[in-house]
């Protein structure tokens, strides 16, 4: 866990030199047993003060040796450590500080009596300070903690921490269980300190382990066994000064990996924090900085806990994804005490059968719905920067109407991401054959070690011998491994790089970080999304070879054809007609033209009822960039009856019988023509009436006729001259004046 430091000597300038105040910070610095082993005189990065483990908490047992790191935003000139407050009777002071570079200084400190301490670090200006509490360990006998924290206490009782020593003494862990395990499986164990920890009371480790031995030890050594197992105080500090006052209850809550590393990082079987230190989770991108709440809780460990708990995400100080972010220390609801075992992608697809890997998929996904997102340019265009779940599952890309094949990597694993990225070599994969820490797999989550060696062992269980590196592994589809068409069958990743280069050359800008604008066509926008999806996946095909290769090929073909997936671009009313017909206009499908399985026919279908699609038009494919067809509607839209839309879709049928459908679209028709005037109008006097007859116009949709009367040939036909209406082809005027 120790960072590599280079010692420097801080040279003090002459007394008359101006000392400028710097902005300084101070923080506790946790040290694991592995760090203690590393900080030896023979180590070229020797610091010299880290000779005991420290969990990084500010609530510690009396006489616990603590470490602090002081930092400045500029070179330190005259750094000063001060104990600004300490309890009566304390003579505690700092050990000799050690500078590791011009901006950083470390110091050790041991509180010597119970109470509150305030330490300060300064460099000529305002100091930075920390408040420390030192107390005694009590243990949780008789429900001491669960009286107030019953819910958390009951959950904790179900975890492996709560009965660790019990299982060890009862022989459930193994015959190798021995006295050295006590320092981590008890409360407050520190042979250098006297603070009522487990080691401060009588206890003799038994010669034999068997069922019931734990109870024997409880009966023989009751004081020590009050502090048996891994209890609340193990992670939150001693409870003697805990008074229940919320503002200053002395107990602490920490998400720091240092709090776990004092036991889970001993450079033997416990190496998780050392491996984690090299993972991206330990070095999250700093830009959200915890002050943003719209990043889904993935760039800040504290916010991810809120997300996993179903709570609103609020502003939080920056926290990496540490042990306690993924693993819930209090709950054993899920395997390995993982916080969450479900995930939903941004296209609303629920992740199924991902096991423990579902936890990873909550953050490692596109965060875009490709279907709707790609219809227009947007800032920071493309999928979010970790869409591995989408690729592994084979979903949420623009497939241009094609159903793409997918490899069996998800289906053949129990825990998806975990099976490969945490794969370890052999029975104990903590160290390599030379005894060095394994830096691939396990909690490094890396498929490549720090030395650049690929963790191909993760593949061998299914694929056998894949060579020395992932680059060697070829992927055959229909007997062909030359996917980029350069005449050479290379490894999958090289072939994907070739396809990516070809696709990028067809875009207005191949840079995955380039801005897009309104000059990009929708085909280019959708192609760019796929290009960036594969780029940000970073596996270059390994996560899902079949899907990756097929998606890139389909996207390249789409750009060559400048076509979308049979998209209906317009439904327009036919002008100057009698209604009940529209133009359907659509862009050609990807395989319309030169293709292994070209489109032969387009069929336009109309939705006449729920689930009933009726073919209303057909067009032979001829590789046109755009097609149009006149098709009938069921009804017109009118002023009187309102809007009546009809739903259509376009179906493409290939020579081989493959069927691809466009998304449905709606449009409406209207009767644009005024009816023609009736012909052969005849008026005959019959007694005191006038009988009118006429022939119907050719219009098929006449609703009724209006009859107007006047003594002037050029009169205006309006409501003042209207005398009646009829649906027939005759009308009798019985109110005309005789002789007029």
C-alpha angles and dihedrals in degrees: 000000000000113000116230107263132191113211117230133183114235105221114207114222122224116297092254093059114114112249110212119208113242132200105255136186133193131201139170112261117213120215124198127203087257089057091050091054090048095050097076133129091254092059114097088214091053114159097174105211103073098091099133133042118255126186096213095243123139092214105070142156117269112273093021111146109234132190130213133193119213118196137184132198088228136026113305113246107176109358115192131192117201135181097220095179135014137161123270112280095023120132094175116145139162125280117233108297120237123211117211098181137352093279103038136066130176128204138177125224134180121197107219105193136030117276145060126320130187118201126189135199120197143161105199096304139061111334128234114227144196130196117222130193122202120193147141130275118248109173125223099268115151091016095293092163100027093061087079101017100044097146095050091040093054091049092048091053088065094055127092090244092066095062103023098123091038092058091044096052091043090057096246095123098049146279090275091070107118147161094281088068091068095079091068101027096057137056122267097354106173120138090196093058137062105209106125093272121151093272092056092071133064115279133147117195109237124247093227135038121216142139107292096025091110092059090048089057091048090054094046100040108025097161095053093041092057082073096045122128127016104305139176092277090055090071104021101040132247118328105210092102095040104119101169094247106139096214096054111009093147094228118110138209118210134177091191117130087223089073089062096034095069086075106016096052113060100131090246122073092334108070104130099117092047090053092043090053090070094047125098088242088070092053108040119182104272100216099095088046092187092281094099121078098189098074095087095248093283103113095051125050094212091052092048090057088054090050093047090050093051092245127138111270111244134180112287136175112263114280127172121228096273132173094276092050095064097025119055106221092203104043134065095182092118131039113279087009091279114173100227136017104184138068140182122202124224092260086062092253111147113223111239130192096007095124113190089352090074087078090061093047093064088075104018097071138101098256087208132096099227093201095061102020097063098058095088140019118270138180115271086014121208139043119322113272100268112045096153094128092056091052095044091052093039100234147109099048130114104264097176092232095310127125102224127208119244131206121240098245093115096041094048095053130073097208104022110211093019095059093062107024094047096038114137129202116246127335094315112025098174092106136028126237091279093053095254122138113271107243098184126071125002112062094345085071086203126134090202126054124230087259091058096254114145116234093232090157087082089066101042096080090067105019103034117214108007096170129249098305142025089245090070096057112102124203119215122201115182088346094305127112097172097092099157092052098234093130095252128099103222134166117295095255092051090049091050090049088053092051090046091052091050092048092046092052089059095054124085087244124013094198107111088214096049120121119247126212143180092286089072113092119231089250089055092047092053092045091049090053091055091045091054093042090061092041095053092044085068095195093094093216103328095106093055115357099181095046094045096049094043093047093052093047093049090048093050090050090050091055091047090054094037086222139131127215098293090295118188102229098181145004108199133182115244106247123233095012137120092255136244095098137084141181114251109204121188141166117244122263122255095256095048101118129010105015142131087248108018126197111258105178140019119209122195113212128196124208104232097168141351105311093352115119117181124197108238103166145013134202129185113235112244102165092261114158091231135017134203131190134177110232134172127255126208096235144359130244113242139180090244100044099031132221119345114182125193122209121225138174134188120231122197119204117197128212089256092052099258113149124210125180134203122226111272118261134189133226141154141221131218136192101248098182130089107226116259118253116268113257134220094030109186127186119195127182112232111179107300092342135081116221116206125197132172144165121258119250119242092255108116096206106056108145100191144325130250121213122209128186135197141148089232121078094213097048124143115251103226140125091287092060100035113111102175153326134239142175091212130084092246140055135187118216105203096170101063117122115247113254094015 
